[in-house]
Amino acid sequence: MVVLSCTSRSFWALPAGLRPLLRSTYCFAPNRRISSGGPTTQSLTIDGEQYPSDSWTNVPPAILAQYGRKLHVQPNHPLSITRALIESRFPGFRNHNDLPGVVTVSQNFDSLGFTPDHPGRNRTDTYYINKDTLLRTHTSAHEVDVFRQNASNGYTISADVYRRDAVDRSHYPAFHQMEGALTWDVNHFKTRQDLVKQITEDFDKLPKHDLVVEDPNPTFHPERNPLQEKHHSPEEAEIIAAHLKRSLEDMVVTIFKEADKALAAAGQGSQAEQEPLKVRWVEAFFPHTSPSWELEVWWRGDWLEVLGCGIIDQPLLIRADVPSRVGWAFGIGLERIAMLLFGIPDIRLFWSKDSRFLGQFNEKLPIRRFQPFSKHPAAPRDVSFWLPQSSAPPVVNTPSSAPSPAGGQLTRNEPSATSDPVFHENDLMEIARNTAGDNVEDVSLVDDFTHPKTGRRSLCYRITYRSLEKTLTTEEANALHQRISQELVGKFGVELR
């Protein structure tokens, strides 16, 4: 249960046909009650725990309404089916599927070595309950704790994660990640050569495949993909990387064979689409693995980014009090894989409670492609505005979130946590979601203009409204758009054009 403070006056002032659409994004979610903590002592209660609010608090009612739904373990849900399919390729791993989503700043950032000014700490990126507590932004928030428990050599973590992000058909502020790791304890072997021998034996036991694999680069490179020379020998890094890649290639074979079967069953498995499956390994950078790679899959005529992975950064294991362990880790987005498996075109559908959606999936039967049950027309509207004069530049065209292993978020080139931009694109995304809920399908920048004489900067965003459940009337779309425009003026002091 979530307890929060809000007012209903503006809700009941909306057109009658619009109120049911907004009910889930306002403060009237089922099993949640409205209360006030008083003028000076406000708080949030989440899952029976009470958290004081402060100037850092920015988690909105719409996000709290989704908290705790645990779609990744909901029976017969496509995300749960996807999770179980991936878990099946890692026998003997301990699967953590019920870790709490409220974590400390220390768990989410400090334990992973995020610098104090890392942009991931920004309130524009992260949902804060208060200055010390937040909704996890990645499953890696639990990584150090799980390593410290030292309860198994291999583990997976699957969970809902939360980030202020873009609004489109493939991004949602609440989504699901899965990460896995496998380590070996050096202390269990007389020599490091015995360690290499054991990993080699484990590698030989992994399932073999007939994939076409493109892997043109060396395992490590002093500049592009460095070896952790202080902690790993070249031989150790080579065999750990080989074990990692074979393990994930096996997982990919399983996922895409199921996807091909589902396509064939739906009559969509044309000869052109059944080219031999192939993968390629691309050098990458992730904060807490080195060397690191992204895995891409050639499927149905296109290269698809599937996951990120690498050899675990040894300082992370040292912080977890298991300095003698070495190994690998990967991170993957469950929604992305489920959309490929089931042919689900819009990420909002995963959160739907509509039986026409949920009734299509059964974990005891072969995977089947999603059958659209409705297609309501889009209602695009543009909002154009002048930004207020400020020495702090706006942040626009921000990159979207993506899963990554062993540390979650990538470093991005945007203002640090101490900056205060005059406008941040994620704030507009938040306004759109809080106002229109799942009735907003996409928000995209269509024009960025600086006046040649005055130097004033103008932005124009196209907001596409489309309900998954009904056709929005012109009155309803206009009412939503007007509220969003008013929120922009009130919160950022912009001047509408």
Disulfide bonds with the S-S distance in Angstrom:
Cys6-Cys27 2.42
